[in-house]
Amino acid sequence: MTETAGGTFSRRRLLLGGAAVAGGATLAGALTGCAAAGPTAPEAAPEAPYGDDVVAFRGRHQAGVTTPPPAHTWFVALDLRDGVDRSGLTRLMTLWTDDIERLTGGRAPLADQERELAAVPASLTVTVGVGPDLFGRTGLDALRPASLAQLPAFDAIDRLEQRWSGGDLLLQIGADDVVTVSHATRVLTRDARSFAEVRWVQRGFGRARGSVPDGTTARNLLGQVDGSANPVGDAREQAVWSAEGWLAGGTMLVLRRIRFDRDHWEQIGRADRELVIGRRLDDGAPITGGAEKDAVDLSAVDENGLEVVPSFAHVRQARARDASELMLRRGYSYDDSPTPDGTDDAGLLFAAYVADIERQFLPVQRRLADNDLLNRWTIPVGSAVFAILPGIGDGQILGHQLLDA
């Protein structure tokens, strides 16, 4: 130890002090050098090709349904708190309308505590829906659409868990940047605290934008192209959007959380996987030939007179028998931590958008439950249904068609 007039100090303090002096001298020299060199031109801001993209919030339909699917979509279900009635629901919708419009436009909501996170909209959409039980809880039961009801039990395949099922309200929040999705979720669930509590959050994803060409059909975590047979044009418009009463311009969503048994799926060969699905693995085309978007020829037979597409194939059961069964299917992968017993917890958040659940969704789902061999490797563990509110014009709030009826 060394004694000084100021007291005792260690060798460590001496060394650190010397380093600081040396560092200061070096910094001073660097600053002198910069000054001598003169000012430099500012660097150009790096290009962010998708971060500034904005999807219009107001319109006849809510965004997020027929909008091209983003890289990240989170589904957030909430349950109304006891005592929240129509007037309380109106206040919540007023808050959400203002904040969603700001967030989707790349602007921070008025009470946003992390305003900088709102500056990258990245094609953000927020789609709001209401569940079947909300109507009775808010005195609106007479206005519940007839087909908006929890799905019947499919005992042969369902292993439903309440933590992934049901809900009074839905926020479907999607964007090409996960920070944007996370921030919007935080803002909107904080808005709702006085009115509702979060029931569950399910986080889905697809390919990052730019990693494949826009419009490429997604692949699920079984490796299969998923969504090839979606309707387009007028057929899609008729299948998706309701024309009935207060829901005109809205739609209905069936959301199914389907866990994959990947360990056993990976034990079967590629040819068998293609037979189970009815499509080729490499390009998603039907095993009867052609390109991905071509219709499956269910009447095709091989040289032995056997059906090329087996009776148990997924495409045979899932295909709409006529226009009344068409629906818009969207699949978002999820991959959560393994369960406590080590079971893989990954699969598909399957979203079907229809004008009428009873007429369009249920006949197809019944066939799938009874005859689809893919059920051996897929386990439905969550199920929920919602009416997706119609879009709104200037000066209107989300849900005004229902709340003012």
C-alpha positions as CSV (number, residue, x, y, z in Angstrom):
1,M,0.0,0.0,0.0
2,T,1.1,3.6,-0.6
3,E,0.5,6.5,1.6
4,T,-0.5,10.0,0.2
5,A,-1.7,13.2,1.7
6,G,-5.2,12.3,0.8
7,G,-5.1,8.9,2.5
8,T,-4.4,5.3,1.6
9,F,-5.0,3.9,-1.9
10,S,-4.2,0.7,-3.6
11,R,-2.0,-0.2,-6.6
12,R,-5.3,-1.0,-8.4
13,R,-6.5,2.6,-8.0
14,L,-3.1,3.8,-9.2
15,L,-3.3,1.6,-12.3
16,L,-6.9,2.6,-13.1
17,G,-6.1,6.2,-12.6
18,G,-3.2,6.0,-15.0
19,A,-5.4,4.2,-17.5
20,A,-7.9,7.0,-17.3
21,V,-5.3,9.6,-17.7
22,A,-3.9,7.7,-20.7
23,G,-7.3,7.2,-22.2
24,G,-8.1,10.9,-21.7
25,A,-4.9,11.9,-23.5
26,T,-5.7,9.5,-26.4
27,L,-9.3,10.8,-26.6
28,A,-8.0,14.4,-26.7
29,G,-5.6,13.5,-29.4
30,A,-8.4,11.9,-31.4
31,L,-10.6,14.9,-31.0
32,T,-7.8,17.2,-32.1
33,G,-7.3,15.0,-35.2
34,C,-11.0,15.1,-36.0
35,A,-11.0,18.9,-35.7
36,A,-8.0,19.2,-38.0
37,A,-9.6,17.0,-40.6
38,G,-12.7,19.1,-40.8
39,P,-16.4,18.1,-41.1
40,T,-17.4,15.0,-43.0
41,A,-20.6,14.4,-45.0
42,P,-23.3,12.5,-43.1
43,E,-23.8,8.9,-44.1
44,A,-26.9,8.1,-46.0
45,A,-29.6,6.3,-43.9
46,P,-29.8,2.6,-44.7
47,E,-32.7,1.5,-46.8
48,A,-35.5,-0.4,-45.1
49,P,-37.5,-1.9,-48.0
50,Y,-40.6,-3.0,-46.0
51,G,-40.5,-1.2,-42.7
52,D,-42.5,1.8,-43.9
53,D,-45.2,-0.2,-45.7
54,V,-48.7,0.8,-44.5
55,V,-52.0,-1.1,-44.9
56,A,-55.1,1.1,-44.8
57,F,-57.1,0.7,-41.6
58,R,-60.5,2.1,-42.7
59,G,-62.6,0.6,-45.5
60,R,-65.6,-1.7,-46.1
61,H,-63.7,-4.7,-44.6
62,Q,-61.2,-4.9,-41.9
63,A,-57.6,-5.5,-43.0
64,G,-55.9,-8.7,-42.1
65,V,-58.4,-11.2,-43.7
66,T,-57.7,-11.0,-47.5
67,T,-54.6,-9.0,-47.0
68,P,-51.5,-10.9,-48.0
69,P,-50.4,-12.9,-44.9
70,P,-47.5,-11.3,-43.1
71,A,-44.4,-12.9,-41.6
72,H,-45.8,-12.8,-38.0
73,T,-49.4,-13.1,-36.8
74,W,-50.4,-13.2,-33.1
75,F,-53.9,-14.1,-32.1
76,V,-54.9,-12.6,-28.7
77,A,-58.2,-13.7,-27.0
78,L,-59.7,-11.7,-24.1
79,D,-62.6,-12.2,-21.7
80,L,-64.8,-9.4,-20.6
81,R,-64.6,-8.5,-16.9
82,D,-67.7,-8.9,-14.8
83,G,-70.1,-6.0,-15.2
84,V,-68.8,-4.8,-18.6
85,D,-71.9,-4.0,-20.6
86,R,-72.7,-2.5,-24.0
87,S,-71.5,1.0,-22.9
88,G,-68.3,-0.4,-21.5
89,L,-67.7,-2.3,-24.8
90,T,-68.3,0.9,-26.7
91,R,-65.6,2.7,-24.6
92,L,-63.1,-0.1,-25.3
93,M,-63.9,0.0,-29.1
94,T,-63.4,3.7,-29.1
95,L,-60.0,3.3,-27.5
96,W,-59.0,0.5,-29.8
97,T,-60.1,2.3,-32.9
98,D,-58.0,5.3,-32.3
99,D,-54.9,3.4,-31.2
100,I,-55.2,0.9,-34.1
101,E,-55.5,3.6,-36.6
102,R,-52.4,5.3,-35.3
103,L,-50.3,2.1,-34.9
104,T,-51.1,0.8,-38.4
105,G,-50.2,4.2,-39.8
106,G,-46.8,4.2,-38.1
107,R,-47.8,6.7,-35.5
108,A,-47.6,6.3,-31.7
109,P,-50.9,6.2,-29.8
110,L,-51.5,9.1,-27.4
111,A,-50.6,7.1,-24.2
112,D,-47.8,5.1,-25.8
113,Q,-44.9,4.8,-23.4
114,E,-42.5,3.4,-26.1
115,R,-43.3,5.8,-28.9
116,E,-40.3,4.9,-31.0
117,L,-41.4,1.3,-31.4
118,A,-44.5,2.6,-33.3
119,A,-42.4,4.1,-36.1
120,V,-42.1,0.9,-38.2
121,P,-45.5,-0.2,-39.3
122,A,-44.2,-3.0,-41.5
123,S,-47.6,-3.7,-43.0
124,L,-49.2,-3.9,-39.6
125,T,-52.9,-5.0,-39.5
126,V,-55.1,-5.4,-36.4
127,T,-58.3,-7.3,-36.9
128,V,-60.9,-7.3,-34.2
129,G,-63.5,-10.0,-33.6
130,V,-66.1,-10.9,-31.0
131,G,-66.9,-14.4,-29.6
132,P,-70.3,-16.0,-29.2
133,D,-70.5,-15.6,-25.4
134,L,-70.0,-11.9,-25.6
135,F,-73.5,-11.3,-26.9
136,G,-75.2,-12.7,-23.8
137,R,-72.8,-11.0,-21.5
138,T,-73.5,-7.5,-22.9
139,G,-77.3,-7.8,-23.6
140,L,-76.8,-8.3,-27.3
141,D,-77.8,-12.0,-27.5
142,A,-80.6,-11.3,-30.0
143,L,-77.9,-10.1,-32.4
144,R,-75.7,-13.1,-32.3
145,P,-75.4,-14.7,-35.8
146,A,-77.0,-18.1,-35.8
147,S,-73.9,-20.0,-36.9
148,L,-71.6,-18.2,-34.5
149,A,-71.3,-20.9,-31.8
150,Q,-68.5,-23.0,-30.4
151,L,-67.8,-26.0,-32.6
152,P,-69.4,-29.3,-31.8
153,A,-67.1,-31.9,-30.3
154,F,-65.0,-34.0,-32.7
155,D,-64.3,-36.8,-30.2
156,A,-62.3,-38.9,-32.6
157,I,-59.6,-36.3,-33.1
158,D,-60.0,-33.4,-30.6
159,R,-57.8,-33.1,-27.5
160,L,-58.9,-29.6,-26.7
161,E,-57.3,-27.6,-23.9
162,Q,-59.1,-24.6,-22.4
163,R,-56.0,-22.6,-22.3
164,W,-56.1,-22.4,-26.2
165,S,-59.9,-22.3,-26.6
166,G,-62.8,-19.8,-26.4
167,G,-62.7,-16.0,-25.8
168,D,-65.1,-13.0,-25.8
169,L,-62.8,-10.8,-27.9
170,L,-60.1,-11.3,-30.5
171,L,-57.2,-9.2,-31.6
172,Q,-55.5,-10.6,-34.7
173,I,-52.2,-8.7,-35.0
174,G,-50.0,-9.2,-38.0
175,A,-46.9,-7.5,-39.5
176,D,-43.7,-8.3,-41.2
177,D,-41.7,-7.3,-38.1
178,V,-42.2,-9.1,-34.8
179,V,-41.2,-6.1,-32.7
180,T,-44.1,-4.2,-34.4
181,V,-46.5,-7.0,-33.5
182,S,-45.2,-7.2,-29.9
183,H,-45.5,-3.5,-29.4
184,A,-49.1,-3.3,-30.8
185,T,-50.1,-6.3,-28.6
186,R,-48.7,-4.4,-25.6
187,V,-50.5,-1.2,-26.4
188,L,-53.9,-2.8,-27.1
189,T,-54.0,-5.2,-24.2
190,R,-53.0,-2.4,-21.9
191,D,-56.0,-0.4,-23.3
192,A,-58.3,-3.2,-22.4
193,R,-57.2,-3.8,-18.8
194,S,-60.3,-2.1,-17.3
195,F,-62.6,-4.0,-19.6
196,A,-61.2,-7.4,-20.2
197,E,-58.3,-9.7,-19.3
198,V,-56.2,-11.7,-21.7
199,R,-57.3,-15.4,-22.0
200,W,-54.6,-16.6,-24.3
201,V,-52.0,-15.5,-26.9
202,Q,-51.0,-17.7,-29.8
203,R,-48.0,-16.6,-31.9
204,G,-47.8,-17.7,-35.5
205,F,-45.2,-17.2,-38.1
206,G,-44.3,-17.8,-41.7
207,R,-41.3,-17.0,-44.0
208,A,-39.7,-13.6,-43.5
209,R,-40.7,-11.2,-46.2
210,G,-38.1,-11.2,-49.0
211,S,-36.9,-14.7,-48.3
212,V,-39.3,-16.1,-51.0
213,P,-41.2,-14.2,-53.7
214,D,-44.4,-12.4,-52.6
215,G,-47.4,-14.6,-53.2
216,T,-45.6,-17.9,-52.6
217,T,-47.8,-20.4,-50.8
218,A,-46.7,-21.1,-47.3
219,R,-45.3,-24.4,-46.1
220,N,-46.2,-25.8,-42.7
221,L,-43.8,-27.5,-40.3
222,L,-44.5,-30.9,-41.8
223,G,-42.9,-29.5,-45.0
224,Q,-46.1,-29.4,-47.0
225,V,-47.3,-26.5,-49.1
226,D,-50.5,-25.3,-47.3
227,G,-53.2,-23.2,-48.8
228,S,-52.9,-24.0,-52.5
229,A,-56.7,-24.4,-53.2
230,N,-57.9,-21.1,-51.7
231,P,-60.6,-19.4,-53.8
232,V,-59.8,-16.2,-55.7
233,G,-61.6,-13.3,-57.2
234,D,-65.4,-13.2,-56.9
235,A,-65.5,-16.7,-55.4
236,R,-63.4,-15.6,-52.5
237,E,-65.5,-12.5,-52.0
238,Q,-68.6,-14.6,-51.8
239,A,-67.0,-17.2,-49.5
240,V,-65.6,-14.8,-47.0
241,W,-67.7,-11.7,-46.6
242,S,-71.1,-11.7,-44.9
243,A,-74.1,-9.8,-46.3
244,E,-76.3,-10.3,-43.3
245,G,-77.5,-7.6,-40.9
246,W,-75.0,-5.8,-38.8
247,L,-72.2,-8.3,-39.9
248,A,-72.4,-7.2,-43.5
249,G,-68.9,-6.5,-44.6
250,G,-67.5,-8.7,-41.8
251,T,-66.8,-12.4,-41.7
252,M,-66.4,-15.3,-39.3
253,L,-63.2,-16.9,-38.1
254,V,-62.6,-20.5,-37.0
255,L,-59.2,-20.8,-35.3
256,R,-57.9,-24.3,-34.6
257,R,-54.6,-24.9,-32.9
258,I,-53.2,-28.2,-34.3
259,R,-50.2,-29.8,-32.7
260,F,-48.0,-31.9,-35.1
261,D,-46.6,-35.3,-34.2
262,R,-43.4,-34.7,-36.1
263,D,-41.5,-37.6,-34.5
264,H,-43.8,-40.2,-36.1
265,W,-44.4,-38.2,-39.3
266,E,-40.7,-38.3,-40.0
267,Q,-40.7,-42.1,-39.8
268,I,-42.7,-42.5,-43.0
269,G,-41.2,-42.0,-46.5
270,R,-41.7,-39.2,-48.9
271,A,-43.9,-41.2,-51.2
272,D,-46.2,-42.1,-48.3
273,R,-46.4,-38.5,-47.1
274,E,-47.5,-37.5,-50.6
275,L,-50.2,-40.1,-50.6
276,V,-51.5,-38.9,-47.2
277,I,-51.8,-35.4,-48.4
278,G,-52.5,-35.9,-52.1
279,R,-49.8,-33.4,-53.2
280,R,-46.2,-33.6,-54.1
281,L,-43.7,-32.4,-51.5
282,D,-41.3,-30.5,-53.9
283,D,-43.8,-28.1,-55.5
284,G,-47.2,-28.7,-53.9
285,A,-48.7,-29.9,-57.2
286,P,-51.5,-32.6,-57.1
287,I,-50.1,-36.1,-57.3
288,T,-52.5,-36.4,-60.3
289,G,-50.2,-34.0,-62.2
290,G,-50.0,-30.4,-63.2
291,A,-48.9,-27.3,-61.3
292,E,-49.6,-26.3,-57.7
293,K,-52.7,-24.2,-58.5
294,D,-54.3,-26.9,-60.8
295,A,-57.3,-28.7,-59.5
296,V,-56.8,-32.2,-58.1
297,D,-58.3,-34.8,-60.4
298,L,-60.1,-37.0,-57.9
299,S,-61.4,-39.3,-60.7
300,A,-57.9,-40.3,-61.9
301,V,-57.0,-44.0,-61.7
302,D,-53.7,-45.8,-62.2
303,E,-52.8,-48.7,-64.6
304,N,-54.4,-51.1,-62.1
305,G,-57.6,-49.2,-61.9
306,L,-57.0,-47.8,-58.4
307,E,-57.6,-44.2,-57.4
308,V,-54.4,-42.1,-57.7
309,V,-55.7,-40.0,-54.8
310,P,-56.6,-42.5,-52.1
311,S,-59.9,-42.2,-50.2
312,F,-58.1,-41.3,-47.1
313,A,-56.0,-38.4,-48.6
314,H,-56.3,-35.0,-47.0
315,V,-57.1,-33.2,-50.3
316,R,-60.0,-35.5,-51.1
317,Q,-61.7,-34.8,-47.8
318,A,-60.8,-31.1,-47.6
319,R,-61.9,-30.2,-51.1
320,A,-65.1,-28.2,-51.3
321,R,-67.9,-30.3,-52.9
322,D,-69.5,-27.2,-54.3
323,A,-69.3,-23.4,-53.9
324,S,-71.2,-23.5,-50.6
325,E,-68.2,-25.1,-48.9
326,L,-65.5,-22.7,-50.1
327,M,-63.5,-20.9,-47.5
328,L,-60.3,-18.9,-47.2
329,R,-57.7,-20.9,-45.3
330,R,-54.7,-19.4,-43.7
331,G,-52.1,-21.4,-41.8
332,Y,-49.5,-19.9,-39.4
333,S,-46.8,-22.1,-37.9
334,Y,-46.1,-22.1,-34.2
335,D,-43.2,-23.6,-32.4
336,D,-43.3,-23.4,-28.6
337,S,-41.1,-24.9,-25.9
338,P,-41.6,-28.7,-25.4
339,T,-44.1,-29.7,-22.7
340,P,-42.8,-30.7,-19.2
341,D,-42.8,-34.3,-20.3
342,G,-40.6,-33.5,-23.3
343,T,-43.4,-33.6,-26.0
344,D,-42.7,-31.5,-29.0
345,D,-45.1,-28.6,-29.1
346,A,-45.2,-27.3,-32.6
347,G,-47.8,-27.2,-35.3
348,L,-50.3,-25.0,-37.1
349,L,-52.6,-22.2,-36.2
350,F,-55.3,-22.9,-38.8
351,A,-57.5,-20.0,-39.6
352,A,-60.6,-20.4,-41.8
353,Y,-62.6,-17.3,-42.8
354,V,-66.2,-17.9,-43.9
355,A,-69.5,-16.0,-44.2
356,D,-71.3,-18.9,-42.4
357,I,-69.6,-21.5,-40.1
358,E,-72.5,-24.0,-40.2
359,R,-72.8,-24.0,-44.0
360,Q,-69.2,-23.7,-45.1
361,F,-66.9,-25.0,-42.4
362,L,-68.6,-27.8,-40.5
363,P,-69.4,-30.1,-43.5
364,V,-65.7,-30.1,-44.4
365,Q,-64.5,-30.5,-40.9
366,R,-66.8,-33.5,-40.3
367,R,-65.4,-35.3,-43.4
368,L,-61.8,-34.5,-42.2
369,A,-62.6,-35.8,-38.7
370,D,-64.1,-39.1,-40.0
371,N,-61.9,-40.0,-43.0
372,D,-58.6,-38.0,-43.1
373,L,-55.5,-40.2,-42.5
374,L,-53.5,-37.1,-41.6
375,N,-55.3,-37.2,-38.3
376,R,-52.7,-39.8,-37.2
377,W,-50.1,-37.1,-37.1
378,T,-52.2,-34.0,-36.1
379,I,-53.9,-33.3,-32.8
380,P,-56.3,-30.3,-32.4
381,V,-55.6,-28.8,-29.0
382,G,-57.4,-25.5,-29.3
383,S,-60.6,-24.2,-30.9
384,A,-62.3,-20.8,-31.0
385,V,-64.7,-18.9,-33.2
386,F,-65.3,-15.2,-33.7
387,A,-67.3,-12.8,-35.7
388,I,-64.8,-10.5,-37.4
389,L,-66.4,-7.0,-37.3
390,P,-67.1,-5.1,-40.5
391,G,-64.8,-2.4,-41.6
392,I,-65.5,1.3,-40.8
393,G,-65.5,4.7,-42.5
394,D,-64.3,8.0,-41.4
395,G,-65.5,9.1,-37.9
396,Q,-66.8,5.6,-37.1
397,I,-65.6,3.2,-34.4
398,L,-65.1,-0.5,-34.7
399,G,-68.2,-2.5,-33.9
400,H,-70.6,0.5,-34.3
401,Q,-72.8,-1.7,-36.5
402,L,-73.4,-4.1,-33.6
403,L,-73.3,-1.6,-30.8
404,D,-75.8,0.8,-32.4
405,A,-78.2,-2.0,-33.7
